[in-house]
Amino acid sequence: QVQLVESGGGLVQPGGSLRLSCAASGSIFRINAMAWYRQAPGKQRELVAVITSGGSPNYADSVKGRFTISRDNAKNTAYLQMNSLKPEDTAVYYCNAEISSQPGIFQIYWGQGTQVTVSS
């Protein structure tokens, strides 16, 4: 079994920063892309940032220049550094990863989510 566990959410004032972590554990052979999604109340889940196994990132336009995604392959962990946070960044943030437990067979896994609230 594979698990993704997020941490690092919380309450922060506008303009502040938070760093989210997503640790994968269990029977892992290889991890391809890792990503962060978010879902605000009453809205659809949206992609925030994704990073390939080689470390190439892509971002939603709404977070470019403010958020940075990274990963530590030795620790099977992805990070999301969020700076200059705005109230509209308030959402539950979910980690997502494409993981194989044996060669050639990949599945998509999701974490349980971590709440980020930006408010004064």
N, C-alpha and C positions, 0 to 999 in steps of 0.2 A: 504493500500500500504506500501511496505517496500523499504527503500533506504539505500544504502551503500555510504558513502562519505569518500574519501581518502584525506589526507593532509600530508604535510611534505617533499614533493619532492623538488628538486632544483639542483643547480650546486655545485659540491664539487671537491676538488683536490684529486688526487690519495693518498690513505692512510687515507683519512678523514672519517667522520662518518655522518650519517643521521638517523633520526628516523621517520618512516612512521606511520600514524594512520589511522584506518578504523572504522568509527562510523556507527552503524546500527540504524535506526530509523523507526518509523511507527508502524504498527500493528504487534507486535512481541509477540508470546507465548513462543517460545523456539528457541535457536540457537544451532545447533550441531557444526560441524567442521567449522573453519574459516581458510582461506588460503590466501597466497600471490602468485601471478603469475607475470611473466614479459614477455614482448615482445620487442625484439630489432628489429631495421629496417631490413627487409628482412628475418626475422627468425620467426619460430613458437612460439606461446605462450608456456611458460614452467612453471612448478610448482617450486616455490622457497622454500616455507615452509608451513606447515599445523599444526594446533593445534586442538586437540579434545576439547570437552566441559569440560572434566576433566583436561585439561592443559597439555596433553602429546604432545610434539612437534616432528616433523620429518622435515628433511632438504634435499634439493638437495645436491649432493656431492660437487658441485662447490661453495657452500656458507657455508658449515659446518665449524664451528670454527670462522666464521666471523660475521654471522647474527644470531640474536636471535628473535624468535617469542614469543609473550606473549598475554594475553588477560585479560580484566577486565570485568567479567560477569555482575557486577552490572551496568556498563556503556555501555554494549553491544558493546564494542570496542576491536579491536585487534591492536597490534603494531608490527612493524618490526624494530628492532635496527640493523643498518648496519654499521659495523666497517671495517677498513682496505679495503676501497673500491678501486676497480680496474676499469680501463677504460672499461673492458668487462662487468662490471655490469650496464653499461649505457643501459637504456631501459625505457619503460613505465611500471610502476608497477600497477597491478590491485588487488583489494581485492575481495575475493569470500567467500560466506558463505551459509550454508544450514540452512534455517530459516522456521519455521512454524508460521502461524498466528492463527492456531487452532490445537487442539491436533491431532497428527498422520498424518498431511498433510504437507510435506516439499517441498520447492522449492529452487532452486539455484539462488542466486542473485549475480550480479557483480557491482562493483563500476565503476566510469567513467575513472579511471586511473590517475596516477600522474607521471610526467616525472622526472627521475633521470639521471643526466648527470655527469659523472666522467671524468674530463679533467683538464689538467694544462694550 
